[in-house]
Amino acid sequence: MEKRIRVLHVLGGMGRGGAETMAMNIYRSIDRSKVQFDFVVHTDSECDYDKEILELGGIIHRIPRYKGTNHLAYRKAWHKFFQDNSDYAIIHGHVRSTASIYLGVAKKYGLITIAHSHNTSSGAGFSAFVKNSFQYRIRFIADYLFACSLPAGKWLFGENACIKSNFILLKNAIDTKKFKYNPDTRVAKRDELGLVDKFVIGHVGRFHEQKNHTFIVDIFKGIKEKKSNAVLLLIGEGDLKKDIEKKVEKLGLTESVIFTGIRSDIPELLQSMDLFLFPSLHEGLPVTLIETQAAGLPSLVADTVTKEVQLTNKIKYLPLDSHIDNWVSESLKYGNKNDSDRDTDTSKDLIKAGYDIETGAKWYEEFVIKKMKDSKIV
């Protein structure tokens, strides 16, 4: 091929969220001599993956964030973007709230358009109402409808769209080798964090209402009352972090809860944990739970999360609305496990299910090349 195909991914910012991590997992693993990723973000702030994107040869473009009051200016900014950047033939939209705008503009400039659903809810309130209003038209605008799970696809695109040939389930694949359990890594990371002889419960996720951190802290309080050596690791950042810190202080748990902030050593941190709590209010198909299973880490997961993510015996579902004592008692069952109980290799189950990044990246690469050839652009 004479020149690389540059695919334009649209996101809010390149932090360590699920959609961003999924895109980066593919980006690292594709043949970048054939397919290169560039990114449009809606922030001027430097984000966690920015440096790596540039090192891998990508370009980061910035578009002003949509505020409602700047509707015409937002649309105009996208028109100018495509006028100034005519090399792009494929756009992959992960920001669903304004996808009907930027994908609609992209089609006017002849681009192949992809809309990607990563969730099953917009939350609640007026903001959710506005998002849902904008989102409905996406199914009629995008050439291809991607989703991380069938529930995520049905929620954003509708059931009828999910039986059409342009609907594609793109699995949230990971580098399973990176997360494979290693007892030496576990010992080293627990020693580094001062967690020797501790019962370590963990969670990875941004501090947002969806992730239900307040419930996690309530569960941990019950665990701590019955098991004094329990420690909670909360990994991530977000708007609600200060609220959760205040709650932890109010409950007298400050010495037992570690707020790590954003971390680049997630595989090693998962190794250090004994149990993972994931009581989200809603999800698409969380990459985090693919990672915990690759690490052989037992996870207690709310029944609001799709069953499609259960690829090993390391996931146990609990009703989100069940009494908190149920979550506490289930959690305590993992407090007396020995390290020898930890599976050393669950990756074979993930690979068999198609969640290894080598398979996922190869599919994406071939999809892009074929669509370009079919469109006569290449």
Secondary structure as UniProt FT lines:
FT   STRAND          5..10
FT   HELIX           18..29
FT   TURN            32..34
FT   STRAND          35..41
FT   TURN            48..49
FT   HELIX           50..55
FT   TURN            56..57
FT   STRAND          60..62
FT   TURN            69..70
FT   HELIX           71..84
FT   TURN            86..87
FT   STRAND          90..93
FT   TURN            97..98
FT   HELIX           99..108
FT   TURN            109..110
FT   STRAND          112..117
FT   HELIX           126..135
FT   TURN            136..137
FT   HELIX           138..141
FT   STRAND          144..147
FT   HELIX           150..157
FT   TURN            159..160
FT   HELIX           161..163
FT   TURN            165..166
FT   STRAND          167..169
FT   HELIX           176..179
FT   HELIX           183..192
FT   TURN            193..194
FT   TURN            196..197
FT   STRAND          199..204
FT   HELIX           209..211
FT   HELIX           213..226
FT   TURN            228..229
FT   STRAND          230..235
FT   TURN            239..240
FT   HELIX           241..250
FT   TURN            251..252
FT   HELIX           254..256
FT   STRAND          257..261
FT   HELIX           266..272
FT   STRAND          275..278
FT   HELIX           287..294
FT   TURN            295..296
FT   STRAND          299..302
FT   TURN            303..304
FT   HELIX           307..309
FT   TURN            313..314
FT   STRAND          315..318
FT   TURN            320..321
FT   HELIX           324..332
FT   TURN            333..336
FT   HELIX           339..341
FT   HELIX           347..352
FT   TURN            353..354
FT   HELIX           357..374
FT   TURN            375..376
//
